[in-house]
Every structure is written in structure tokens, then in C-alpha cells.
Amino acid sequence: MCETGWQQFLAWQADIASAAYLASEVLLGLVNLNIPSYVPKGWQVTLVLYAIMLFALAFNTVLIRFLPHIEWMILLIHIIGFIVIAVPVSYFAKHNTASEVFTTLFTLGGYSPGTSIFVGLMTSVFAFLGKL
């Protein structure tokens, strides 16, 4: 029974570290996309990761009084963004039959359909864990 608590504690720490790592990778990926002369180095990801962690620490300790206002602002941005994206995409998208949607598989990576499903599943699982 004691091992469950330690596993939860370590999983929580790994979750926080992976979220900061993913954010630093995305941020440096955007820099690489917009500045052609930029050459990414491995240590830069670590440095940005530490900066993100320090920002989160400062925000959750010193700037905590602003958190409810920012949460409401983010909620409004998500609701408005969902409507702004979902309505045009659903209106202008090509509409297929249900059999085309659920039975057509594209394995553009050269894998078998089963392997493609499991490789693609990792991205969905990571997103449902609350990373992005």
C-alpha cells in the first residue's frame, strides 16, 4: 500500500517535468521556424525548461492573487476560439459518408495499420493527460 503513494508522487513530478520539457521544445521549435539562422542546441532546451519552471514557481507563489483573473481570461479565450475555429471548419470542410470516415485508413509513414494506430495513439494519450 505504501508503494502506491510513492508511485503517485514520482508520477506527479515526472508529469510536471514533462510538461515543462514539452513547452520548452515547442517554444524553441517556434523560434527555429521563424528564425532561419537559428541553430538549436540541446542545452538551450534545458535552459528554457528551467526558465519555465521558475516562472511557474513565481506565479504560483508570488503572483497567486492574479490567478483567478487569468483563469477566467483563458476560459473566455478557449470558448471564443472553439467557436471561431469549429464553425468555419465544420461549414467549409468536405463532408464524407460515415463509412469513408470510419473505414479508410491512411498509413503514410510506411507502417502497418496496427503499428500506425499505436504510434498515433501516443500523441492522443499525451494530450489527454493535460499536457497542452
N, C-alpha and C positions, 0 to 999 in steps of 0.2 A: 504494500500500500504506500509506503514511503517513496518508492521509486517513481510513482505517478506524479507526485508533486515536483520532484526534481526534473522529470522529463518536461513537464509543463513550463517550468522556469527556464530551462535551456531552450525550449522551442520558442518561448516569448523573446528571449534575447536574440536568437537566430532570426526571428521574424523582423525585429527592429533593424538588425544589421543588413538583412537582405533588402528591406525597403529603402534604406539609405544608399546601399550599393546600386540598386536599380535606378534611383533618382539621379545619382551621380553619373551613371552610364548614359542615361537619357540626356542629361544636361550637356555632357561632353559630346554626345552624338549630334546634338543640335548645333553646337559650336563647330564641329567638324563639317556639318552640312552647309553652314552659312559662311565659313571662312575657309576657302580652298587651300590657303597656305598653311593651315594648322596641321601639325603632325602630332597625333595623340601618343602619349607615353603612359605606361602603367602606373607610375607614381601619381600622376595627375588625378586619376580616379580616386585614389586613396585620399588625396588632399581635399578634393571636393566632398568626399564622403564625410571626412572629419568636419568640414565647414557646415554641412547639412545637419550633422548630429549636434554641433554646438548651437546652431540656430534653433533646432527643436528644443534643446535644453533651455536656452534663454527664453524662448517663447512660452514654454510650459512652466517656468518658474517666475521670471520677472514680469513678463507681459501677459500673464494669465487673465487679467481683467478685460483684455480685448477679445478673448476667445469667443464669447457668445455672439458678439457683433460680426466677427469674421465667419462663424458658422452659419449665421443667417444669410450673409452675403454669398457664401459658397452654395448654400441651398438654392437661392434665387438664380444664381448663375447656372446651376445644373438643370433646374426646371425650364428656364428660358432656353438654354442650349439644347435640351432634349426636344423641345417643340420646334425650334428653328432648324434642327437637323432632321428630325423624324418626318415632318410634314413634307418638305420637298423631296426627300429620298423616297418616301412611300408613294408620292404622286408621280414623280418622273421616272421611277425605276421600271425596267422591263418586267412584266408580270408573266411568270411561268405557271404551268399547271403544277398541282401538288405532287404528281408522280415524278416530274422533272426535278423538282426541288429536293425530294427525299430519296430518290434512287440514283441520281447522277453523281458519280464520284470523280474528282479530279486529283490525280496523284502526280503533280507536276515536278516533284522532287526526285522521281525515279524509284520511289519505294513501292512496296506492295500496298494495297489498300489498308490492310490491318496495321502495318507499321506507320503509315501516314496518319491514321486516326490517332494512334497513341502518341506520336510525336506532336501532333497538333493539340492533343488534349492537355499537354503540359502547360501551354500558354493559357488555356482557359482555366485550369486549376489555379495557376498563379494569380490570375485576375480575380477569381472568386475568393481568394484568401484576403483580398483587400489591399493589394499592393499598389494599385493605380487608382 
